[in-house]
Amino acid sequence: MAFKAIETQEDLDIIIEQRLKREREKYAGFEEAKEKAGKYDELVKRDLDGQIRKLTDDLKAEREKHSGTDQTIADLTKRATTAETGLLKVRIAHEAGLPYELAGRLSGDSEDALRQDAKTLAGFVKPSTAPPMRTTELANGSNNSKHAALAALAASFNNQN
């Protein structure tokens, strides 16, 4: 095919028109596809927005449902720590020979510090060597003469030994 020179404007217009016709035929469905793609993108975005909104609402509901959980865990942890410390103080006080009533007075952040405090406190507390006093009253609070006589007889036997 030989090259033919373009000599007039009409010849150029015909050549350009033919070329544009071929291009339009080649991309005939482009505008329709572009329109469909736009509609598809809009539907997907609308659907995603709905899903995101639903998930956000679900997340808010779960947060409200479990809002006190962190505080409950903190409270229970604090109670457990306090109980463990109290038990440790009682055990250390017992080991040091301190009365139970003084176990709460022990202070320290660690077991070693509590033991040192118990040792120091035990130096100030003298252990009681006397046995506890016995009661002369009956369990129901009455004090009859027959019971008093038997108690006196039993006491006299104990004093003879």
C-alpha positions in Angstrom: 0.0 0.0 0.0 1.5 3.2 -1.1 1.4 6.4 0.8 -1.0 9.0 -0.6 -0.5 12.6 0.3 -3.4 14.5 1.8 -4.0 17.5 -0.4 -7.4 18.9 0.8 -9.2 19.5 4.0 -12.0 17.2 2.9 -9.6 14.3 2.4 -8.2 14.9 5.9 -11.8 15.1 7.4 -12.6 11.8 5.7 -9.5 10.1 7.1 -10.2 11.4 10.6 -13.9 10.4 10.4 -12.9 6.8 9.4 -10.4 6.6 12.2 -12.9 7.9 14.8 -15.5 5.4 13.6 -13.0 2.5 14.0 -12.2 3.7 17.6 -15.9 4.0 18.5 -16.6 0.5 17.2 -13.6 -0.8 19.2 -14.8 0.8 22.4 -18.6 0.7 21.8 -19.6 -0.8 25.2 -17.2 1.4 27.2 -19.7 4.0 28.4 -22.2 1.4 29.3 -19.6 -0.6 31.2 -18.5 2.6 33.0 -22.0 3.3 34.0 -22.6 -0.2 35.3 -19.3 -0.1 37.2 -20.4 3.2 38.9 -23.7 1.6 39.9 -21.9 -1.4 41.3 -19.4 0.7 43.2 -22.4 2.7 44.7 -24.2 -0.5 45.7 -21.0 -2.0 47.3 -20.4 1.3 49.2 -23.9 1.4 50.4 -23.8 -2.2 51.5 -20.4 -1.7 53.2 -21.7 1.4 55.0 -24.6 -0.7 56.3 -22.4 -3.5 57.4 -20.0 -1.0 59.1 -22.9 0.7 60.8 -24.2 -2.7 62.0 -20.8 -3.8 63.3 -20.3 -0.5 65.1 -23.7 -0.8 66.8 -22.8 -4.4 67.8 -19.5 -3.2 69.2 -21.1 -0.5 71.2 -23.7 -3.0 72.6 -20.9 -5.4 73.6 -18.9 -2.6 75.3 -22.0 -1.5 77.2 -22.7 -5.2 78.2 -19.1 -5.6 79.5 -18.5 -2.1 80.7 -18.1 -3.1 84.4 -15.9 -6.1 83.8 -12.6 -4.2 84.1 -13.7 -2.6 87.4 -15.0 -6.0 88.7 -11.7 -7.6 87.9 -9.8 -4.8 89.6 -12.0 -5.1 92.7 -11.6 -8.8 92.9 -7.9 -8.7 92.4 -7.6 -6.1 95.2 -9.8 -8.3 97.5 -7.7 -11.4 96.7 -4.4 -9.5 97.4 -5.8 -8.2 100.7 -6.9 -11.7 101.7 -3.6 -13.2 100.8 -1.7 -10.5 102.8 -4.0 -11.1 105.8 -3.4 -14.8 105.7 0.3 -14.3 105.4 0.3 -11.9 108.4 -1.7 -14.4 110.5 0.7 -17.2 109.6 3.8 -15.1 110.3 2.3 -13.9 113.6 1.6 -17.5 114.7 5.2 -18.6 113.7 6.6 -15.6 115.7 4.5 -16.5 118.8 2.4 -13.4 118.6 -1.3 -13.4 119.6 -3.8 -13.5 116.8 -5.0 -10.0 117.7 -1.6 -8.5 116.8 -1.4 -10.1 113.3 -3.1 -7.1 111.8 -0.5 -4.8 113.2 2.3 -6.3 111.2 3.5 -4.1 108.4 5.7 -4.6 105.4 5.5 -5.0 101.6 7.1 -8.4 101.4 7.2 -11.6 103.4 10.7 -10.9 104.7 9.6 -7.4 105.9 6.6 -8.9 107.6 8.8 -11.5 109.3 11.2 -8.8 110.5 8.3 -6.7 111.9 6.9 -9.8 113.6 10.3 -10.5 115.2 10.6 -6.9 116.4 7.0 -7.0 117.8 7.6 -10.3 119.5 10.4 -8.8 121.5 7.9 -6.4 123.1 5.2 -9.0 123.8 5.7 -11.3 126.8 4.0 -14.7 126.3 1.4 -15.5 128.9 2.5 -18.6 130.9 -0.5 -18.8 133.2 -3.3 -21.0 132.2 -6.7 -19.4 131.5 -9.0 -19.0 134.5 -11.8 -21.5 134.9 -15.3 -20.4 135.3 -17.3 -21.3 138.4 -20.7 -20.5 136.8 -22.8 -23.1 135.1 -23.2 -22.8 131.3 -26.8 -21.6 131.7 -25.8 -18.9 134.1 -27.4 -20.4 137.3 -25.3 -21.2 140.3 -27.2 -23.7 142.6 -25.8 -24.9 145.9 -25.6 -28.6 144.8 -23.3 -27.6 141.9 -21.3 -25.3 144.1 -20.7 -28.1 146.7 -19.6 -30.5 144.0 -17.2 -27.9 142.5 -15.7 -27.3 146.0 -15.2 -31.0 146.5 -13.5 -31.3 143.1 -11.3 -28.4 143.9 -10.2 -29.9 147.2 -9.2 -33.1 145.4 -7.1 -31.0 143.0 -5.4 -29.1 145.7 -4.2 -32.2 147.6 -2.0 -33.4 144.8 
